[in-house]
Each structure stands twice: as C-alpha cells, then as structure tokens.
Amino acid sequence: MNSKALYLISYGLYVITSCNGEIKNGQVANTVFQISSDPVTIAVSINKNNLTNQFIRESKLFTVSVLSKDAPLSLIGNFGFKSGRDVDKFSNVNYATNGTGVAYLTEGTLAYLAAEVIDEEDAGTHTIFIGKVTEAEVLKDGVPMTYAYYHQVKKGGTPKTAPVAVPKEKGGENKMDKYVCSVCGYVYDPEAGDEEHDITPGTPFEKLPDDWVCPVCGAGKEEFEKE
C-alpha cells in the first residue's frame, strides 16, 4: 500500500476543544466535516485514548477552531504533541470561551464553531462525535491551513493517535540530508530552512545553532535522526 495516497485526501487542520467543568483541554485534528444544513451538524473524529475524547463524551460539548495557513508550528505542536493530562495547553495561548463555557483559540485561527453532541459512532480506535452547531463566528480573513500544506510546506509530523497516521516511507536521494524529529515527526529540510527560527534555506542540519529546537514540539537537535 502506498501511504502517500492517503495524504492526497483533502483535510483541514483544526483544534478541537472541550471541558470537564472548569478544566479545559484541546487537541489538533484534521477530520472535521459538515453533515447537514438543517439543522447544521458537523462531525469530528477523536482518538479514544485522548483526554479530549473523554471530555466531549462527558460534557456533550465541543468547539472547532479553524487554523489559518500562517498559524505557527509551535501552536500546532502544543495541541498536537502534548497531553492535557501532563500540561495546561492553554497556559501560553490566546483564547476565549463561548456561551457554554468551552474555550476556542483566538490566535492562528480564522473562525470557530461550537456544537452540542447529538450522537456518536464507534470507529475502532476513534469516536466520531456528531454535533449540532450552536455558534459559528469568523474571527479574521485569511486562508485556512490544509493537511497537505502542513506536511508539504510546513514539514509537520502527525501524532500516532491521528486517524490518518501512517508509517513514513523512505524517499530517494537528496542533495542534502533531511532530519526527522523522533518526538513529533517534523522533517528539517535543509533546502527549505526554518522560517520560524530565521534559518535560511540551504543551511545543513549540522550547521544549525546548538540551541536550535524543533519548531513543532521544541525537542533539541539530539532528538533528530537522519531520514
């Protein structure tokens, strides 16, 4: 099976948030889609092992923050490669709460939708939550982040708990070696550099500053391996 075919399915990139009382948690997801228009319903797919799944099941509430194309990798890494059981993901980000008390992002975000769960389906490793939309607001103009752009341009990785997580395949020969973060899967491509850390294109991995860290998860150079 050629796993690259799966990456060609069109997806966006979102942060799904729910709460347990005053405790909030959120995670990155790419499986969000509209089901109907009357009433307006959407569905999200969340791994059963994730804390967000537990919060949605218990509260019957969730929000969807639509990430913008220029959202920093650090924001995606915060919600995609950390566990709410270990850290407060909202401690260093800008957010607001909707009418039901569920948080949504106000940075790196074009719009948000809030929904009440009306049904759920077992999908093996994931639960598909179907929600009736109760709020929807556009926060700013811009271009939404797509899953393809995140991988092909941002060089971001995919959490193992994502519904579309597939093993990486080895590519062909490159002029300069690429290095992969063993923590999150981010690929440092010397030909592209690292715009977020002002690393110019053409900078080999070996020439990166000693204090350079992964722009997604913050791992140090020692956590990288040659692709």
C-alpha positions as CSV (number, residue, x, y, z in Angstrom):
1,M,0.0,0.0,0.0
2,N,1.3,3.4,-0.9
3,S,0.6,5.6,2.1
4,K,1.1,8.7,0.1
5,A,-2.3,8.2,-1.5
6,L,-3.9,8.8,2.0
7,Y,-2.1,12.2,2.2
8,L,-3.9,13.3,-1.0
9,I,-7.3,13.1,0.6
10,S,-8.3,16.7,1.3
11,Y,-8.3,17.7,5.0
12,G,-8.1,20.9,7.0
13,L,-6.3,21.4,10.3
14,Y,-8.3,22.3,13.5
15,V,-8.1,22.5,17.3
16,I,-10.9,20.6,18.9
17,T,-11.7,21.8,22.5
18,S,-14.0,20.5,25.3
19,C,-14.2,20.8,29.0
20,N,-14.8,19.0,32.3
21,G,-16.3,21.6,34.5
22,E,-13.7,24.4,34.6
23,I,-10.9,22.2,33.3
24,K,-10.4,22.7,29.5
25,N,-8.4,20.7,27.0
26,G,-7.9,20.7,23.3
27,Q,-6.1,18.8,20.5
28,V,-5.3,19.1,16.9
29,A,-7.5,17.2,14.5
30,N,-7.9,17.0,10.7
31,T,-11.1,15.1,10.5
32,V,-13.9,17.7,10.7
33,F,-16.8,17.9,8.2
34,Q,-20.3,19.2,7.8
35,I,-23.0,16.6,7.7
36,S,-26.2,18.6,7.1
37,S,-27.5,22.1,6.8
38,D,-30.9,21.9,8.6
39,P,-30.1,21.6,11.3
40,V,-26.4,22.5,10.8
41,T,-24.5,19.5,12.0
42,I,-20.8,18.7,12.0
43,A,-18.7,15.6,12.9
44,V,-15.2,15.2,14.4
45,S,-13.1,12.1,14.8
46,I,-11.2,11.9,18.1
47,N,-8.9,9.1,19.4
48,K,-10.4,7.2,22.3
49,N,-7.2,7.4,24.3
50,N,-7.2,11.2,24.1
51,L,-8.4,13.3,27.1
52,T,-10.5,15.4,24.7
53,N,-12.5,12.3,23.8
54,Q,-13.3,11.8,27.5
55,F,-14.3,15.5,28.0
56,I,-16.6,15.5,24.9
57,R,-18.3,12.3,26.0
58,E,-18.9,13.7,29.5
59,S,-19.9,17.3,28.6
60,K,-21.5,16.7,25.3
61,L,-19.9,19.9,24.1
62,F,-17.0,20.8,21.8
63,T,-15.7,23.7,19.7
64,V,-13.7,23.7,16.5
65,S,-11.0,26.3,15.9
66,V,-10.2,26.6,12.2
67,L,-6.4,27.2,12.0
68,S,-5.0,29.7,9.5
69,K,-2.3,28.9,6.9
70,D,0.1,31.1,8.9
71,A,-0.5,29.5,12.3
72,P,2.9,28.9,13.9
73,L,4.1,25.3,14.1
74,S,4.6,25.8,17.9
75,L,0.8,26.3,18.2
76,I,0.2,23.1,16.4
77,G,2.8,21.3,18.4
78,N,1.3,22.5,21.7
79,F,-2.1,21.0,20.9
80,G,-0.9,18.1,18.7
81,F,2.1,16.6,20.6
82,K,1.4,17.2,24.3
83,S,-1.1,15.6,26.6
84,G,-3.6,17.6,28.6
85,R,-3.0,15.0,31.4
86,D,0.5,16.4,31.8
87,V,0.3,20.1,30.9
88,D,-2.1,23.0,30.6
89,K,-2.2,23.6,26.9
90,F,-3.9,26.9,27.3
91,S,-1.4,28.5,29.7
92,N,0.5,30.4,26.9
93,V,-2.1,30.8,24.2
94,N,-4.8,33.4,23.5
95,Y,-8.3,32.0,23.8
96,A,-11.9,32.9,24.7
97,T,-14.9,31.0,25.8
98,N,-18.2,30.6,24.2
99,G,-21.7,30.8,25.7
100,T,-21.4,27.2,27.1
101,G,-18.0,27.8,28.7
102,V,-16.0,25.9,26.1
103,A,-12.7,27.5,25.0
104,Y,-11.7,28.3,21.5
105,L,-8.5,29.8,20.1
106,T,-8.2,33.5,19.1
107,E,-4.7,33.3,17.7
108,G,-3.7,31.5,14.5
109,T,-7.5,31.0,13.9
110,L,-9.8,32.1,11.2
111,A,-13.2,31.0,12.7
112,Y,-14.7,28.8,15.4
113,L,-17.8,26.6,15.7
114,A,-19.4,25.4,18.8
115,A,-21.6,22.2,18.9
116,E,-23.6,20.1,21.2
117,V,-23.2,16.3,20.7
118,I,-26.4,14.6,19.4
119,D,-24.9,11.3,18.5
120,E,-21.6,9.3,18.4
121,E,-20.3,6.4,16.4
122,D,-17.7,3.8,17.3
123,A,-14.9,3.9,14.7
124,G,-12.4,1.4,16.2
125,T,-9.5,3.5,17.6
126,H,-11.6,6.7,17.3
127,T,-15.1,8.0,18.2
128,I,-17.0,10.1,15.6
129,F,-18.9,12.7,17.5
130,I,-21.8,14.3,15.7
131,G,-22.8,17.7,16.9
132,K,-25.5,20.3,16.3
133,V,-23.8,23.7,15.7
134,T,-24.9,26.3,18.2
135,E,-22.4,29.1,17.4
136,A,-20.3,30.0,14.4
137,E,-18.1,33.1,14.1
138,V,-15.5,34.3,11.7
139,L,-12.6,35.9,13.6
140,K,-10.5,37.2,10.7
141,D,-10.0,36.9,7.0
142,G,-7.3,34.5,5.7
143,V,-6.6,31.1,4.1
144,P,-7.2,28.0,6.2
145,M,-4.4,25.6,6.9
146,T,-4.7,22.3,4.9
147,Y,-3.3,19.0,6.0
148,A,-1.3,18.8,2.7
149,Y,0.2,22.3,3.3
150,Y,1.1,21.4,6.9
151,H,3.0,18.3,5.6
152,Q,4.4,19.5,2.3
153,V,5.3,23.1,3.2
154,K,5.4,23.3,7.0
155,K,7.1,19.8,7.1
156,G,5.0,19.0,10.1
157,G,4.5,15.5,11.5
158,T,1.4,13.5,12.5
159,P,0.6,12.3,16.1
160,K,0.3,8.5,16.3
161,T,-3.2,8.9,17.6
162,A,-4.4,10.8,14.5
163,P,-7.0,9.0,12.3
164,V,-4.7,9.3,9.3
165,A,-1.4,8.4,10.9
166,V,0.5,6.1,8.6
167,P,4.2,4.9,8.6
168,K,6.7,7.2,6.8
169,E,8.2,5.9,3.6
170,K,11.8,6.4,2.7
171,G,12.3,8.8,-0.2
172,G,15.0,8.9,-2.8
173,E,18.4,10.6,-2.8
174,N,18.6,14.3,-1.7
175,K,21.2,16.9,-2.2
176,M,21.4,17.5,1.5
177,D,20.2,15.1,4.2
178,K,16.9,15.7,5.8
179,Y,16.5,15.0,9.5
180,V,13.3,13.8,11.3
181,C,12.3,14.7,14.9
182,S,11.9,11.4,16.7
183,V,9.3,13.1,19.1
184,C,6.8,14.6,16.6
185,G,7.9,13.6,13.1
186,Y,8.8,17.1,11.9
187,V,11.2,17.0,9.0
188,Y,14.0,19.5,8.8
189,D,14.7,20.1,5.1
190,P,18.0,22.0,4.6
191,E,16.8,23.3,1.2
192,A,13.8,24.9,2.9
193,G,15.4,26.0,6.1
194,D,13.3,27.0,9.1
195,E,11.4,30.3,8.6
196,E,10.0,30.4,12.1
197,H,13.5,30.4,13.6
198,D,15.1,32.6,10.8
199,I,17.2,29.7,9.5
200,T,17.9,30.5,5.8
201,P,17.3,27.9,3.0
202,G,20.5,25.9,2.3
203,T,21.5,25.5,5.9
204,P,22.6,21.9,6.6
205,F,21.4,20.3,9.8
206,E,25.0,20.1,11.1
207,K,25.2,23.9,10.8
208,L,22.1,24.7,12.9
209,P,22.9,26.5,16.2
210,D,23.3,24.2,19.2
211,D,20.3,25.8,20.8
212,W,18.0,25.3,17.8
213,V,14.9,23.3,18.7
214,C,12.1,21.6,16.7
215,P,9.6,24.3,15.6
216,V,6.7,21.9,16.3
217,C,7.4,20.3,19.7
218,G,10.5,22.1,21.0
219,A,12.8,19.0,21.0
220,G,16.5,19.6,20.8
221,K,18.8,18.6,17.9
222,E,19.8,15.4,19.7
223,E,16.2,14.2,19.2
224,F,16.6,14.3,15.4
225,E,17.6,11.4,13.2
226,K,18.7,11.3,9.5
227,E,15.8,10.5,7.3
